[in-house]
Amino acid sequence: MTPNLIGTNSGEKLKKSIKIASGQGFWGDLPNAPIKQVRNGEIDYLVMDYLAEVTMSIMQKQRMRNAEHGYARDFVGVVEEILEEITTSGVRVISNAGGVNPRACKDVLLNIAREKGYKGLKVAVVDGDDILPGLDDLIKDGHSLKNMETGEPITTVKDELLSANIYFGCRPIVEALEKGADVVITGRVTDTGLTLAPMVHEFGWDFDDFDKMSAGTIAGHIIECGGQVTGGNFTDWESVGDFADLGFPIIEGHADGTFYVTKHDGTDGLVSEMTVKEQLMYEIGNPAEYITPDCIADFTSVHLEQDGKDRVKVFGITGGKDTPTYKVSASYNDGFKLSSTLVYCWPDAVKKALKAGEILKKRADNLGLNFSDFHTELVGLNASNEDPSILDQDLDDVNEVQLRVAVHGQSKDDLNRFGKEIAPLILTGPSGVTGFAGGRPKASEVVAYWPALLEKKAAKPVVDIFEA
């Protein structure tokens, strides 16, 4: 079988193992984590995941206000801090920090590199994922981009769209690495593709070897959330130790598809079979069919084995052929929301909070305010558990409870008018309000999610290399 593309590391000898370190699990993660990953021990790659579905719409709004924005600007500061290691130690950086404007991110980074004397730094941009500018042509060509949950065509929300991006896989990143990029800045690619790409590149994996592609995909899934697999957000959290200096995860990948999950010696946290298992189950849907643009990974095939302190071996992974479609993540304006809270104290804290919610609803009705949703909940009682029977229990001894009221609608004016009714409840409702924070609430935009599929032949990633 002729391989689609074999990684040759720009003509160098293929490696038997590499170390891929996670530096960010989301936009806003620990700012020092990626720098520590580079400086606390030897690694070959630093991968940083900045994007979530809502992040793309936030970045799009930023770009609309300023054409030079629309990317994770703190990423540039991270790379600036480790330019020395990139140029002298050969650490290569891969990140989707480009958001909706990866070329602007590239421009700022190259300017910094030139100013600091790091000429010759190669920065790759992977884009082509933004299909919003060409959406009309796609629709004319018969691509309805139906909502995967409702079946509605995207034309029903077209005028309200904020963003529409394809999830590319690892292939364009592999191409960027083949071209010698020191730093790869992408738009919307899969979280797993950031880690899979260097494994394909360094080991020469065939894109049609779906077992290995699945192994690299699962490796990427395990470290995509940063410190979550090294003890953060872990159920048995008391066994983790000191969270103050939580070490971020590292994948030690091997050419046969086996890999190890670990972290730098001397850092806090925990890597165990259980921390890895919890991360494996995070946001996967059907474990036998984890669908990516690169393959369909079978999480039920995963084998784990503790291989020493803070080191877990992962092996035996299998998978299947990729699908002929890309997933599209689109976002659109869906009206407005407003929320606020009041804290009621004993005695009868729950009764008073419930009555306060009833009063607010009645006052809104009397004013003729229109909402598509009016919701109240008692934080600490039924905010996470919506079983109404909870409120039938004996709750007389509850010392205090927080009432949270939230409304959603298409009229910003109606929501803001309702916001004026909340603070007055302190003196015109049940007694015992002990907490009201944040001042008069104001309506804010609701960004809704639109998942769809697009045939791969209708889109193509673009890879360009730039040099400082």
Buried (B, 14 or more C-beta within 10 A) or exposed (E): EEEEBBBBBEEEEBBEBBBBBBBBBBBEBBEEBBBBBBBBBEBBBBBBBBBEBBBBBBBBBBBEEEEEBBBBBBBBEBBBBBBEBBBEBEBBBBBBBBBBBBBBBBBBBBEBBEEEEBEEBBBBBBBBBBBBEEBEEBBEEEBBBBBEEEEBBBEEBBEBBBBBBBBBBBBBBBBBBBBBBBBBBBBBBBBBBBBBBBBBBBBBBBBBBBBBBBBBBBBBBBBBBBBBBBBBBBEEEEEBEEEEEBBBBBBBBBBEBBBBBBBBEEBBBBBBBBBBEBBBEEEBEEBBBBBBBBBBBBBEBBEBEBBEEBBBBBBBBBBBEBBEBBBBBBBBBBBBBBBBBBBBBBEBBBBBBBBBBEBBBEBBEEEEBEBBEBEBBBBEBBEEEEEEEEEEEEBEEBEBBBBBBBBBBBBBEBBBBBBEBBBEBBEEBBEBBEEBEEEEBEBEBBBBBBBBBBBBEBBEBEBBBBBB
